[in-house]
Amino acid sequence: MFAKLMIHGAALAERAARRRRGAVAQALQEELGRKAAVEESAEGVTLTGRGLSRRFALDPAWRWLIQGLGR
C-alpha cells in the first residue's frame, strides 16, 4: 500500500513540475519574444541565443525577470 502511495505521489509531483516548466517557458517566451529561444525539457527551461550571457550580465531587467520566475 505504501508503494502505491509513493508511486501516486511521484506522478503528482511530476505533473506539477511539468505544468510549472510550461508556465515558466511560456512567461519567458512572452517577455523575451525573439530576443532568445526558449526550450522546455525534462530538466527545466533553457534560454539560448546570441550574446545571451552578455545581455544577462549587463541588463538588470533580465536578472530581475529570471529571479521573479523562481517563485
mmCIF file of the N, C-alpha and C atoms, coordinates in Angstrom:
data_MODEL
# 
_entry.id   MODEL 
# 
loop_
_atom_site.group_PDB 
_atom_site.id 
_atom_site.type_symbol 
_atom_site.label_atom_id 
_atom_site.label_alt_id 
_atom_site.label_comp_id 
_atom_site.label_asym_id 
_atom_site.label_entity_id 
_atom_site.label_seq_id 
_atom_site.pdbx_PDB_ins_code 
_atom_site.Cartn_x 
_atom_site.Cartn_y 
_atom_site.Cartn_z 
_atom_site.occupancy 
_atom_site.B_iso_or_equiv 
_atom_site.pdbx_formal_charge 
_atom_site.auth_seq_id 
_atom_site.auth_comp_id 
_atom_site.auth_asym_id 
_atom_site.auth_atom_id 
_atom_site.pdbx_PDB_model_num 
ATOM 1   N N  . MET A 1 1  ? 0.817  -1.193 0.000   1.00 0.00 ? 1  MET A N  1 
ATOM 2   C CA . MET A 1 1  ? 0.000  0.000  0.000   1.00 0.00 ? 1  MET A CA 1 
ATOM 3   C C  . MET A 1 1  ? 0.870  1.270  0.000   1.00 0.00 ? 1  MET A C  1 
ATOM 4   N N  . PHE A 1 2  ? 1.925  1.255  0.793   1.00 0.00 ? 2  PHE A N  1 
ATOM 5   C CA . PHE A 1 2  ? 2.813  2.411  0.848   1.00 0.00 ? 2  PHE A CA 1 
ATOM 6   C C  . PHE A 1 2  ? 3.492  2.624  -0.501  1.00 0.00 ? 2  PHE A C  1 
ATOM 7   N N  . ALA A 1 3  ? 3.818  1.553  -1.189  1.00 0.00 ? 3  ALA A N  1 
ATOM 8   C CA . ALA A 1 3  ? 4.462  1.667  -2.503  1.00 0.00 ? 3  ALA A CA 1 
ATOM 9   C C  . ALA A 1 3  ? 3.527  2.354  -3.490  1.00 0.00 ? 3  ALA A C  1 
ATOM 10  N N  . LYS A 1 4  ? 2.239  2.013  -3.467  1.00 0.00 ? 4  LYS A N  1 
ATOM 11  C CA . LYS A 1 4  ? 1.275  2.653  -4.360  1.00 0.00 ? 4  LYS A CA 1 
ATOM 12  C C  . LYS A 1 4  ? 1.155  4.145  -4.045  1.00 0.00 ? 4  LYS A C  1 
ATOM 13  N N  . LEU A 1 5  ? 1.181  4.458  -2.764  1.00 0.00 ? 5  LEU A N  1 
ATOM 14  C CA . LEU A 1 5  ? 1.113  5.859  -2.354  1.00 0.00 ? 5  LEU A CA 1 
ATOM 15  C C  . LEU A 1 5  ? 2.330  6.632  -2.864  1.00 0.00 ? 5  LEU A C  1 
ATOM 16  N N  . MET A 1 6  ? 3.493  6.034  -2.779  1.00 0.00 ? 6  MET A N  1 
ATOM 17  C CA . MET A 1 6  ? 4.724  6.677  -3.271  1.00 0.00 ? 6  MET A CA 1 
ATOM 18  C C  . MET A 1 6  ? 4.663  6.876  -4.785  1.00 0.00 ? 6  MET A C  1 
ATOM 19  N N  . ILE A 1 7  ? 4.169  5.882  -5.503  1.00 0.00 ? 7  ILE A N  1 
ATOM 20  C CA . ILE A 1 7  ? 4.059  5.993  -6.961  1.00 0.00 ? 7  ILE A CA 1 
ATOM 21  C C  . ILE A 1 7  ? 3.081  7.103  -7.330  1.00 0.00 ? 7  ILE A C  1 
ATOM 22  N N  . HIS A 1 8  ? 1.959  7.149  -6.635  1.00 0.00 ? 8  HIS A N  1 
ATOM 23  C CA . HIS A 1 8  ? 0.957  8.178  -6.891  1.00 0.00 ? 8  HIS A CA 1 
ATOM 24  C C  . HIS A 1 8  ? 1.531  9.572  -6.583  1.00 0.00 ? 8  HIS A C  1 
ATOM 25  N N  . GLY A 1 9  ? 2.229  9.697  -5.474  1.00 0.00 ? 9  GLY A N  1 
ATOM 26  C CA . GLY A 1 9  ? 2.846  10.969 -5.108  1.00 0.00 ? 9  GLY A CA 1 
ATOM 27  C C  . GLY A 1 9  ? 3.878  11.412 -6.130  1.00 0.00 ? 9  GLY A C  1 
ATOM 28  N N  . ALA A 1 10 ? 4.672  10.479 -6.620  1.00 0.00 ? 10 ALA A N  1 
ATOM 29  C CA . ALA A 1 10 ? 5.681  10.809 -7.634  1.00 0.00 ? 10 ALA A CA 1 
ATOM 30  C C  . ALA A 1 10 ? 5.013  11.274 -8.925  1.00 0.00 ? 10 ALA A C  1 
ATOM 31  N N  . ALA A 1 11 ? 3.916  10.635 -9.296  1.00 0.00 ? 11 ALA A N  1 
ATOM 32  C CA . ALA A 1 11 ? 3.198  11.028 -10.518 1.00 0.00 ? 11 ALA A CA 1 
ATOM 33  C C  . ALA A 1 11 ? 2.611  12.434 -10.359 1.00 0.00 ? 11 ALA A C  1 
ATOM 34  N N  . LEU A 1 12 ? 2.051  12.720 -9.193  1.00 0.00 ? 12 LEU A N  1 
ATOM 35  C CA . LEU A 1 12 ? 1.512  14.061 -8.940  1.00 0.00 ? 12 LEU A CA 1 
ATOM 36  C C  . LEU A 1 12 ? 2.612  15.116 -8.986  1.00 0.00 ? 12 LEU A C  1 
ATOM 37  N N  . ALA A 1 13 ? 3.747  14.807 -8.400  1.00 0.00 ? 13 ALA A N  1 
ATOM 38  C CA . ALA A 1 13 ? 4.873  15.748 -8.399  1.00 0.00 ? 13 ALA A CA 1 
ATOM 39  C C  . ALA A 1 13 ? 5.375  15.999 -9.811  1.00 0.00 ? 13 ALA A C  1 
ATOM 40  N N  . GLU A 1 14 ? 5.447  14.950 -10.619 1.00 0.00 ? 14 GLU A N  1 
ATOM 41  C CA . GLU A 1 14 ? 5.917  15.101 -11.999 1.00 0.00 ? 14 GLU A CA 1 
ATOM 42  C C  . GLU A 1 14 ? 4.947  15.952 -12.817 1.00 0.00 ? 14 GLU A C  1 
ATOM 43  N N  . ARG A 1 15 ? 3.665  15.757 -12.629 1.00 0.00 ? 15 ARG A N  1 
ATOM 44  C CA . ARG A 1 15 ? 2.674  16.576 -13.335 1.00 0.00 ? 15 ARG A CA 1 
ATOM 45  C C  . ARG A 1 15 ? 2.789  18.042 -12.928 1.00 0.00 ? 15 ARG A C  1 
ATOM 46  N N  . ALA A 1 16 ? 2.947  18.284 -11.637 1.00 0.00 ? 16 ALA A N  1 
ATOM 47  C CA . ALA A 1 16 ? 3.093  19.663 -11.157 1.00 0.00 ? 16 ALA A CA 1 
ATOM 48  C C  . ALA A 1 16 ? 4.359  20.306 -11.722 1.00 0.00 ? 16 ALA A C  1 
ATOM 49  N N  . ALA A 1 17 ? 5.443  19.548 -11.766 1.00 0.00 ? 17 ALA A N  1 
ATOM 50  C CA . ALA A 1 17 ? 6.703  20.072 -12.313 1.00 0.00 ? 17 ALA A CA 1 
ATOM 51  C C  . ALA A 1 17 ? 6.559  20.375 -13.800 1.00 0.00 ? 17 ALA A C  1 
ATOM 52  N N  . ARG A 1 18 ? 5.869  19.510 -14.527 1.00 0.00 ? 18 ARG A N  1 
ATOM 53  C CA . ARG A 1 18 ? 5.667  19.716 -15.954 1.00 0.00 ? 18 ARG A CA 1 
ATOM 54  C C  . ARG A 1 18 ? 4.836  20.985 -16.205 1.00 0.00 ? 18 ARG A C  1 
ATOM 55  N N  . ARG A 1 19 ? 3.790  21.179 -15.392 1.00 0.00 ? 19 ARG A N  1 
ATOM 56  C CA . ARG A 1 19 ? 2.969  22.394 -15.522 1.00 0.00 ? 19 ARG A CA 1 
ATOM 57  C C  . ARG A 1 19 ? 3.796  23.640 -15.216 1.00 0.00 ? 19 ARG A C  1 
ATOM 58  N N  . ARG A 1 20 ? 4.612  23.586 -14.181 1.00 0.00 ? 20 ARG A N  1 
ATOM 59  C CA . ARG A 1 20 ? 5.437  24.739 -13.795 1.00 0.00 ? 20 ARG A CA 1 
ATOM 60  C C  . ARG A 1 20 ? 6.462  25.065 -14.870 1.00 0.00 ? 20 ARG A C  1 
ATOM 61  N N  . ARG A 1 21 ? 7.110  24.037 -15.411 1.00 0.00 ? 21 ARG A N  1 
ATOM 62  C CA . ARG A 1 21 ? 8.067  24.267 -16.504 1.00 0.00 ? 21 ARG A CA 1 
ATOM 63  C C  . ARG A 1 21 ? 7.378  24.919 -17.689 1.00 0.00 ? 21 ARG A C  1 
ATOM 64  N N  . GLY A 1 22 ? 6.181  24.443 -18.008 1.00 0.00 ? 22 GLY A N  1 
ATOM 65  C CA . GLY A 1 22 ? 5.424  25.025 -19.118 1.00 0.00 ? 22 GLY A CA 1 
ATOM 66  C C  . GLY A 1 22 ? 5.075  26.473 -18.866 1.00 0.00 ? 22 GLY A C  1 
ATOM 67  N N  . ALA A 1 23 ? 4.660  26.778 -17.641 1.00 0.00 ? 23 ALA A N  1 
ATOM 68  C CA . ALA A 1 23 ? 4.301  28.155 -17.297 1.00 0.00 ? 23 ALA A CA 1 
ATOM 69  C C  . ALA A 1 23 ? 5.518  29.072 -17.363 1.00 0.00 ? 23 ALA A C  1 
ATOM 70  N N  . VAL A 1 24 ? 6.641  28.603 -16.862 1.00 0.00 ? 24 VAL A N  1 
ATOM 71  C CA . VAL A 1 24 ? 7.873  29.406 -16.891 1.00 0.00 ? 24 VAL A CA 1 
ATOM 72  C C  . VAL A 1 24 ? 8.322  29.625 -18.331 1.00 0.00 ? 24 VAL A C  1 
ATOM 73  N N  . ALA A 1 25 ? 8.302  28.570 -19.143 1.00 0.00 ? 25 ALA A N  1 
ATOM 74  C CA . ALA A 1 25 ? 8.711  28.700 -20.541 1.00 0.00 ? 25 ALA A CA 1 
ATOM 75  C C  . ALA A 1 25 ? 7.807  29.671 -21.286 1.00 0.00 ? 25 ALA A C  1 
ATOM 76  N N  . GLN A 1 26 ? 6.507  29.587 -21.046 1.00 0.00 ? 26 GLN A N  1 
ATOM 77  C CA . GLN A 1 26 ? 5.575  30.490 -21.710 1.00 0.00 ? 26 GLN A CA 1 
ATOM 78  C C  . GLN A 1 26 ? 5.793  31.933 -21.272 1.00 0.00 ? 26 GLN A C  1 
ATOM 79  N N  . ALA A 1 27 ? 5.977  32.152 -19.980 1.00 0.00 ? 27 ALA A N  1 
ATOM 80  C CA . ALA A 1 27 ? 6.209  33.512 -19.480 1.00 0.00 ? 27 ALA A CA 1 
ATOM 81  C C  . ALA A 1 27 ? 7.491  34.099 -20.067 1.00 0.00 ? 27 ALA A C  1 
ATOM 82  N N  . LEU A 1 28 ? 8.535  33.293 -20.133 1.00 0.00 ? 28 LEU A N  1 
ATOM 83  C CA . LEU A 1 28 ? 9.792  33.773 -20.712 1.00 0.00 ? 28 LEU A CA 1 
ATOM 84  C C  . LEU A 1 28 ? 9.620  34.098 -22.190 1.00 0.00 ? 28 LEU A C  1 
ATOM 85  N N  . GLN A 1 29 ? 8.946  33.231 -22.921 1.00 0.00 ? 29 GLN A N  1 
ATOM 86  C CA . GLN A 1 29 ? 8.761  33.458 -24.354 1.00 0.00 ? 29 GLN A CA 1 
ATOM 87  C C  . GLN A 1 29 ? 7.960  34.728 -24.605 1.00 0.00 ? 29 GLN A C  1 
ATOM 88  N N  . GLU A 1 30 ? 6.922  34.945 -23.788 1.00 0.00 ? 30 GLU A N  1 
ATOM 89  C CA . GLU A 1 30 ? 6.119  36.161 -23.948 1.00 0.00 ? 30 GLU A CA 1 
ATOM 90  C C  . GLU A 1 30 ? 6.937  37.415 -23.634 1.00 0.00 ? 30 GLU A C  1 
ATOM 91  N N  . GLU A 1 31 ? 7.748  37.335 -22.604 1.00 0.00 ? 31 GLU A N  1 
ATOM 92  C CA . GLU A 1 31 ? 8.522  38.500 -22.185 1.00 0.00 ? 31 GLU A CA 1 
ATOM 93  C C  . GLU A 1 31 ? 9.688  38.790 -23.136 1.00 0.00 ? 31 GLU A C  1 
ATOM 94  N N  . LEU A 1 32 ? 10.363 37.749 -23.577 1.00 0.00 ? 32 LEU A N  1 
ATOM 95  C CA . LEU A 1 32 ? 11.579 37.938 -24.373 1.00 0.00 ? 32 LEU A CA 1 
ATOM 96  C C  . LEU A 1 32 ? 11.307 38.011 -25.865 1.00 0.00 ? 32 LEU A C  1 
ATOM 97  N N  . GLY A 1 33 ? 10.219 37.452 -26.313 1.00 0.00 ? 33 GLY A N  1 
ATOM 98  C CA . GLY A 1 33 ? 9.908  37.459 -27.738 1.00 0.00 ? 33 GLY A CA 1 
ATOM 99  C C  . GLY A 1 33 ? 11.007 36.785 -28.545 1.00 0.00 ? 33 GLY A C  1 
ATOM 100 N N  . ARG A 1 34 ? 11.552 37.519 -29.503 1.00 0.00 ? 34 ARG A N  1 
ATOM 101 C CA . ARG A 1 34 ? 12.574 36.952 -30.382 1.00 0.00 ? 34 ARG A CA 1 
ATOM 102 C C  . ARG A 1 34 ? 13.990 37.202 -29.876 1.00 0.00 ? 34 ARG A C  1 
ATOM 103 N N  . LYS A 1 35 ? 14.127 37.762 -28.684 1.00 0.00 ? 35 LYS A N  1 
ATOM 104 C CA . LYS A 1 35 ? 15.457 38.054 -28.153 1.00 0.00 ? 35 LYS A CA 1 
ATOM 105 C C  . LYS A 1 35 ? 16.203 36.799 -27.740 1.00 0.00 ? 35 LYS A C  1 
ATOM 106 N N  . ALA A 1 36 ? 15.475 35.707 -27.462 1.00 0.00 ? 36 ALA A N  1 
ATOM 107 C CA . ALA A 1 36 ? 16.093 34.444 -27.064 1.00 0.00 ? 36 ALA A CA 1 
ATOM 108 C C  . ALA A 1 36 ? 15.138 33.308 -27.383 1.00 0.00 ? 36 ALA A C  1 
ATOM 109 N N  . ALA A 1 37 ? 15.706 32.136 -27.634 1.00 0.00 ? 37 ALA A N  1 
ATOM 110 C CA . ALA A 1 37 ? 14.886 30.940 -27.848 1.00 0.00 ? 37 ALA A CA 1 
ATOM 111 C C  . ALA A 1 37 ? 14.674 30.259 -26.498 1.00 0.00 ? 37 ALA A C  1 
ATOM 112 N N  . VAL A 1 38 ? 13.458 29.815 -26.257 1.00 0.00 ? 38 VAL A N  1 
ATOM 113 C CA . VAL A 1 38 ? 13.118 29.170 -25.000 1.00 0.00 ? 38 VAL A CA 1 
ATOM 114 C C  . VAL A 1 38 ? 12.799 27.703 -25.290 1.00 0.00 ? 38 VAL A C  1 
ATOM 115 N N  . GLU A 1 39 ? 13.497 26.804 -24.594 1.00 0.00 ? 39 GLU A N  1 
ATOM 116 C CA . GLU A 1 39 ? 13.268 25.369 -24.754 1.00 0.00 ? 39 GLU A CA 1 
ATOM 117 C C  . GLU A 1 39 ? 12.887 24.764 -23.423 1.00 0.00 ? 39 GLU A C  1 
ATOM 118 N N  . GLU A 1 40 ? 11.865 23.937 -23.456 1.00 0.00 ? 40 GLU A N  1 
ATOM 119 C CA . GLU A 1 40 ? 11.425 23.229 -22.255 1.00 0.00 ? 40 GLU A CA 1 
ATOM 120 C C  . GLU A 1 40 ? 11.857 21.776 -22.389 1.00 0.00 ? 40 GLU A C  1 
ATOM 121 N N  . SER A 1 41 ? 12.449 21.234 -21.327 1.00 0.00 ? 41 SER A N  1 
ATOM 122 C CA . SER A 1 41 ? 12.851 19.826 -21.319 1.00 0.00 ? 41 SER A CA 1 
ATOM 123 C C  . SER A 1 41 ? 12.520 19.229 -19.959 1.00 0.00 ? 41 SER A C  1 
ATOM 124 N N  . ALA A 1 42 ? 12.797 17.962 -19.783 1.00 0.00 ? 42 ALA A N  1 
ATOM 125 C CA . ALA A 1 42 ? 12.526 17.294 -18.508 1.00 0.00 ? 42 ALA A CA 1 
ATOM 126 C C  . ALA A 1 42 ? 13.365 17.885 -17.377 1.00 0.00 ? 42 ALA A C  1 
ATOM 127 N N  . GLU A 1 43 ? 14.518 18.458 -17.710 1.00 0.00 ? 43 GLU A N  1 
ATOM 128 C CA . GLU A 1 43 ? 15.409 19.022 -16.697 1.00 0.00 ? 43 GLU A CA 1 
ATOM 129 C C  . GLU A 1 43 ? 15.027 20.435 -16.302 1.00 0.00 ? 43 GLU A C  1 
ATOM 130 N N  . GLY A 1 44 ? 14.310 21.153 -17.169 1.00 0.00 ? 44 GLY A N  1 
ATOM 131 C CA . GLY A 1 44 ? 13.953 22.529 -16.859 1.00 0.00 ? 44 GLY A CA 1 
ATOM 132 C C  . GLY A 1 44 ? 13.711 23.338 -18.116 1.00 0.00 ? 44 GLY A C  1 
ATOM 133 N N  . VAL A 1 45 ? 13.995 24.617 -18.041 1.00 0.00 ? 45 VAL A N  1 
ATOM 134 C CA . VAL A 1 45 ? 13.798 25.533 -19.161 1.00 0.00 ? 45 VAL A CA 1 
ATOM 135 C C  . VAL A 1 45 ? 15.153 26.134 -19.515 1.00 0.00 ? 45 VAL A C  1 
ATOM 136 N N  . THR A 1 46 ? 15.460 26.139 -20.803 1.00 0.00 ? 46 THR A N  1 
ATOM 137 C CA . THR A 1 46 ? 16.750 26.629 -21.277 1.00 0.00 ? 46 THR A CA 1 
ATOM 138 C C  . THR A 1 46 ? 16.538 27.813 -22.203 1.00 0.00 ? 46 THR A C  1 
ATOM 139 N N  . LEU A 1 47 ? 17.323 28.844 -21.998 1.00 0.00 ? 47 LEU A N  1 
ATOM 140 C CA . LEU A 1 47 ? 17.341 30.000 -22.896 1.00 0.00 ? 47 LEU A CA 1 
ATOM 141 C C  . LEU A 1 47 ? 18.584 29.910 -23.759 1.00 0.00 ? 47 LEU A C  1 
ATOM 142 N N  . THR A 1 48 ? 18.427 30.127 -25.055 1.00 0.00 ? 48 THR A N  1 
ATOM 143 C CA . THR A 1 48 ? 19.576 30.154 -25.954 1.00 0.00 ? 48 THR A CA 1 
ATOM 144 C C  . THR A 1 48 ? 19.441 31.364 -26.866 1.00 0.00 ? 48 THR A C  1 
ATOM 145 N N  . GLY A 1 49 ? 20.566 31.873 -27.268 1.00 0.00 ? 49 GLY A N  1 
ATOM 146 C CA . GLY A 1 49 ? 20.565 32.999 -28.185 1.00 0.00 ? 49 GLY A CA 1 
ATOM 147 C C  . GLY A 1 49 ? 21.935 33.644 -28.240 1.00 0.00 ? 49 GLY A C  1 
ATOM 148 N N  . ARG A 1 50 ? 22.129 34.386 -29.269 1.00 0.00 ? 50 ARG A N  1 
ATOM 149 C CA . ARG A 1 50 ? 23.413 35.053 -29.468 1.00 0.00 ? 50 ARG A CA 1 
ATOM 150 C C  . ARG A 1 50 ? 23.585 36.170 -28.445 1.00 0.00 ? 50 ARG A C  1 
ATOM 151 N N  . GLY A 1 51 ? 24.720 36.169 -27.766 1.00 0.00 ? 51 GLY A N  1 
ATOM 152 C CA . GLY A 1 51 ? 25.041 37.216 -26.800 1.00 0.00 ? 51 GLY A CA 1 
ATOM 153 C C  . GLY A 1 51 ? 24.186 37.164 -25.538 1.00 0.00 ? 51 GLY A C  1 
ATOM 154 N N  . LEU A 1 52 ? 23.584 36.027 -25.273 1.00 0.00 ? 52 LEU A N  1 
ATOM 155 C CA . LEU A 1 52 ? 22.680 35.909 -24.139 1.00 0.00 ? 52 LEU A CA 1 
ATOM 156 C C  . LEU A 1 52 ? 23.394 36.152 -22.811 1.00 0.00 ? 52 LEU A C  1 
ATOM 157 N N  . SER A 1 53 ? 24.583 35.580 -22.642 1.00 0.00 ? 53 SER A N  1 
ATOM 158 C CA . SER A 1 53 ? 25.288 35.788 -21.361 1.00 0.00 ? 53 SER A CA 1 
ATOM 159 C C  . SER A 1 53 ? 25.682 37.240 -21.169 1.00 0.00 ? 53 SER A C  1 
ATOM 160 N N  . ARG A 1 54 ? 26.044 37.897 -22.237 1.00 0.00 ? 54 ARG A N  1 
ATOM 161 C CA . ARG A 1 54 ? 26.405 39.321 -22.148 1.00 0.00 ? 54 ARG A CA 1 
ATOM 162 C C  . ARG A 1 54 ? 25.181 40.149 -21.767 1.00 0.00 ? 54 ARG A C  1 
ATOM 163 N N  . ARG A 1 55 ? 24.053 39.876 -22.424 1.00 0.00 ? 55 ARG A N  1 
ATOM 164 C CA . ARG A 1 55 ? 22.828 40.610 -22.099 1.00 0.00 ? 55 ARG A CA 1 
ATOM 165 C C  . ARG A 1 55 ? 22.409 40.352 -20.655 1.00 0.00 ? 55 ARG A C  1 
ATOM 166 N N  . PHE A 1 56 ? 22.539 39.118 -20.220 1.00 0.00 ? 56 PHE A N  1 
ATOM 167 C CA . PHE A 1 56 ? 22.175 38.771 -18.845 1.00 0.00 ? 56 PHE A CA 1 
ATOM 168 C C  . PHE A 1 56 ? 23.072 39.515 -17.859 1.00 0.00 ? 56 PHE A C  1 
ATOM 169 N N  . ALA A 1 57 ? 24.354 39.615 -18.183 1.00 0.00 ? 57 ALA A N  1 
ATOM 170 C CA . ALA A 1 57 ? 25.301 40.276 -17.284 1.00 0.00 ? 57 ALA A CA 1 
ATOM 171 C C  . ALA A 1 57 ? 25.115 41.791 -17.262 1.00 0.00 ? 57 ALA A C  1 
ATOM 172 N N  . LEU A 1 58 ? 24.766 42.382 -18.396 1.00 0.00 ? 58 LEU A N  1 
ATOM 173 C CA . LEU A 1 58 ? 24.707 43.841 -18.489 1.00 0.00 ? 58 LEU A CA 1 
ATOM 174 C C  . LEU A 1 58 ? 23.333 44.449 -18.239 1.00 0.00 ? 58 LEU A C  1 
ATOM 175 N N  . ASP A 1 59 ? 22.274 43.683 -18.458 1.00 0.00 ? 59 ASP A N  1 
ATOM 176 C CA . ASP A 1 59 ? 20.929 44.249 -18.344 1.00 0.00 ? 59 ASP A CA 1 
ATOM 177 C C  . ASP A 1 59 ? 20.236 43.760 -17.077 1.00 0.00 ? 59 ASP A C  1 
ATOM 178 N N  . PRO A 1 60 ? 20.038 44.646 -16.100 1.00 0.00 ? 60 PRO A N  1 
ATOM 179 C CA . PRO A 1 60 ? 19.409 44.226 -14.848 1.00 0.00 ? 60 PRO A CA 1 
ATOM 180 C C  . PRO A 1 60 ? 17.980 43.718 -15.032 1.00 0.00 ? 60 PRO A C  1 
ATOM 181 N N  . ALA A 1 61 ? 17.293 44.157 -16.077 1.00 0.00 ? 61 ALA A N  1 
ATOM 182 C CA . ALA A 1 61 ? 15.925 43.690 -16.320 1.00 0.00 ? 61 ALA A CA 1 
ATOM 183 C C  . ALA A 1 61 ? 15.899 42.179 -16.556 1.00 0.00 ? 61 ALA A C  1 
ATOM 184 N N  . TRP A 1 62 ? 16.921 41.646 -17.213 1.00 0.00 ? 62 TRP A N  1 
ATOM 185 C CA . TRP A 1 62 ? 16.987 40.197 -17.455 1.00 0.00 ? 62 TRP A CA 1 
ATOM 186 C C  . TRP A 1 62 ? 17.166 39.457 -16.137 1.00 0.00 ? 62 TRP A C  1 
ATOM 187 N N  . ARG A 1 63 ? 18.024 39.981 -15.280 1.00 0.00 ? 63 ARG A N  1 
ATOM 188 C CA . ARG A 1 63 ? 18.239 39.307 -13.995 1.00 0.00 ? 63 ARG A CA 1 
ATOM 189 C C  . ARG A 1 63 ? 16.973 39.325 -13.160 1.00 0.00 ? 63 ARG A C  1 
ATOM 190 N N  . TRP A 1 64 ? 16.253 40.441 -13.140 1.00 0.00 ? 64 TRP A N  1 
ATOM 191 C CA . TRP A 1 64 ? 15.003 40.521 -12.380 1.00 0.00 ? 64 TRP A CA 1 
ATOM 192 C C  . TRP A 1 64 ? 13.952 39.590 -12.967 1.00 0.00 ? 64 TRP A C  1 
ATOM 193 N N  . LEU A 1 65 ? 13.926 39.464 -14.272 1.00 0.00 ? 65 LEU A N  1 
ATOM 194 C CA . LEU A 1 65 ? 12.966 38.580 -14.928 1.00 0.00 ? 65 LEU A CA 1 
ATOM 195 C C  . LEU A 1 65 ? 13.189 37.140 -14.482 1.00 0.00 ? 65 LEU A C  1 
ATOM 196 N N  . ILE A 1 66 ? 14.422 36.692 -14.547 1.00 0.00 ? 66 ILE A N  1 
ATOM 197 C CA . ILE A 1 66 ? 14.747 35.315 -14.177 1.00 0.00 ? 66 ILE A CA 1 
ATOM 198 C C  . ILE A 1 66 ? 14.493 35.101 -12.701 1.00 0.00 ? 66 ILE A C  1 
ATOM 199 N N  . GLN A 1 67 ? 14.851 36.050 -11.870 1.00 0.00 ? 67 GLN A N  1 
ATOM 200 C CA . GLN A 1 67 ? 14.681 35.911 -10.426 1.00 0.00 ? 67 GLN A CA 1 
ATOM 201 C C  . GLN A 1 67 ? 13.195 35.812 -10.074 1.00 0.00 ? 67 GLN A C  1 
ATOM 202 N N  . GLY A 1 68 ? 12.351 36.572 -10.727 1.00 0.00 ? 68 GLY A N  1 
ATOM 203 C CA . GLY A 1 68 ? 10.929 36.578 -10.427 1.00 0.00 ? 68 GLY A CA 1 
ATOM 204 C C  . GLY A 1 68 ? 10.216 35.303 -10.811 1.00 0.00 ? 68 GLY A C  1 
ATOM 205 N N  . LEU A 1 69 ? 10.775 34.554 -11.761 1.00 0.00 ? 69 LEU A N  1 
ATOM 206 C CA . LEU A 1 69 ? 10.126 33.330 -12.212 1.00 0.00 ? 69 LEU A CA 1 
ATOM 207 C C  . LEU A 1 69 ? 10.365 32.162 -11.273 1.00 0.00 ? 69 LEU A C  1 
ATOM 208 N N  . GLY A 1 70 ? 11.288 32.291 -10.359 1.00 0.00 ? 70 GLY A N  1 
ATOM 209 C CA . GLY A 1 70 ? 11.606 31.188 -9.458  1.00 0.00 ? 70 GLY A CA 1 
ATOM 210 C C  . GLY A 1 70 ? 10.590 30.965 -8.357  1.00 0.00 ? 70 GLY A C  1 
ATOM 211 N N  . ARG A 1 71 ? 9.624  31.827 -8.257  1.00 0.00 ? 71 ARG A N  1 
ATOM 212 C CA . ARG A 1 71 ? 8.639  31.714 -7.165  1.00 0.00 ? 71 ARG A CA 1 
ATOM 213 C C  . ARG A 1 71 ? 7.488  30.856 -7.550  1.00 0.00 ? 71 ARG A C  1 
# 
